[in-house]
Amino acid sequence: MDDLPSRSIDEKLTDKSAVDMALMSDRAEEASALMRALGNPHRLLILCILSSGEASVGEIQEQLGLRQSLVSQHLTRLRADDLVSARRSQQFMLYSLKNDVVRDMIAVLCTHYLDNCGVAT
């Protein structure tokens, strides 16, 4: 027989709940950061544009009718939030969605709110 004392079911549940709550707390912080980034209409529109594929600052600026400096500021924020990635192509920086979570969230938002606006989903 095992000489180690057996833990009660309550102790196991308490330990599991603590681990799950820590993980849930981390994930809630990630989700909250994503929602804050999506809370700005310009950033949301930029992400919608990028859901169709890579785009340069100039292409985004042209579609949104915003100043280039404002588009660049929003892209900097989206990169800092780890939602957008950038790569250099000759003399331009091309931006794209960084991961599937962002892509999925944008697809849901486009489906529910931008369905008749010509945004690819």
C-alpha positions in Angstrom: 0.0 0.0 0.0 1.0 3.6 -0.6 2.5 5.3 2.4 1.7 8.8 1.0 -1.4 10.4 2.4 -4.1 10.5 -0.2 -5.6 14.0 -0.9 -9.3 14.5 -0.6 -11.4 15.3 -3.6 -12.0 18.8 -2.2 -8.2 19.4 -2.1 -7.9 18.2 -5.7 -10.7 20.4 -6.8 -9.2 23.4 -5.0 -5.8 22.9 -6.6 -7.4 22.4 -10.1 -9.6 25.5 -9.7 -6.6 27.6 -8.7 -4.6 26.5 -11.7 -7.6 27.0 -14.1 -8.3 30.4 -12.6 -4.7 31.5 -13.1 -4.9 30.4 -16.7 -8.3 32.0 -17.1 -7.0 35.2 -15.7 -4.1 35.3 -18.2 -6.5 34.6 -21.1 -8.9 37.2 -19.8 -6.0 39.8 -19.9 -5.2 38.7 -23.5 -8.9 39.0 -24.6 -9.2 42.3 -22.8 -6.2 43.7 -24.7 -7.7 42.5 -28.0 -11.1 44.1 -27.2 -9.4 47.4 -26.3 -7.6 47.4 -29.6 -10.9 46.7 -31.4 -12.6 49.5 -29.4 -11.3 52.1 -31.8 -13.2 52.4 -35.1 -10.1 53.3 -37.1 -8.2 50.3 -35.8 -11.2 48.0 -36.4 -11.5 49.2 -40.0 -7.7 48.7 -40.5 -8.1 45.1 -39.2 -11.0 44.6 -41.5 -9.0 45.8 -44.5 -6.1 43.5 -43.5 -8.5 40.5 -43.2 -8.5 40.5 -47.0 -4.7 40.3 -47.2 -1.6 42.3 -46.9 -1.7 46.1 -47.4 0.7 49.0 -47.2 0.1 52.2 -45.2 -0.8 54.0 -48.5 -3.3 51.4 -49.5 -5.0 51.5 -46.1 -4.9 55.3 -46.1 -6.5 55.4 -49.6 -9.3 53.1 -48.5 -10.1 54.9 -45.2 -9.5 58.4 -46.3 -7.3 59.1 -43.3 -4.0 60.9 -43.0 -0.9 58.7 -43.5 0.4 59.7 -40.1 -2.8 58.6 -38.4 -2.8 55.2 -40.2 0.8 54.7 -39.2 0.0 55.5 -35.5 -2.8 53.0 -35.5 -0.6 50.4 -37.1 2.1 51.0 -34.5 -0.4 50.4 -31.8 -1.7 47.2 -33.5 1.8 45.9 -33.8 2.5 46.8 -30.1 -0.6 44.8 -29.2 0.7 41.9 -31.3 -2.3 41.9 -33.6 -0.5 42.9 -36.8 2.8 42.0 -38.3 4.8 43.8 -40.9 7.3 42.9 -43.5 9.4 44.9 -45.9 8.8 44.5 -49.6 11.2 46.7 -51.6 10.5 50.2 -50.4 7.1 49.5 -48.7 6.1 47.9 -45.4 3.3 45.5 -45.9 1.0 44.8 -42.9 -1.1 41.7 -42.2 -3.1 40.1 -39.4 -0.7 38.3 -37.1 -2.7 35.3 -36.0 -5.9 33.2 -36.3 -7.5 34.6 -33.2 -7.4 38.1 -34.7 -8.6 36.8 -38.0 -11.5 34.9 -36.4 -12.6 37.9 -34.4 -12.6 40.1 -37.4 -14.5 37.5 -39.4 -17.2 37.4 -36.8 -17.4 41.2 -36.6 -17.5 41.5 -40.3 -20.2 38.9 -40.6 -22.4 40.6 -38.0 -21.8 44.3 -38.6 -20.2 44.7 -42.1 -22.0 42.1 -44.1 -23.3 44.5 -46.7 -20.3 46.7 -46.9 -18.2 44.7 -49.3 -15.7 43.4 -46.7 -14.4 39.9 -47.5 -15.2 37.4 -44.8 
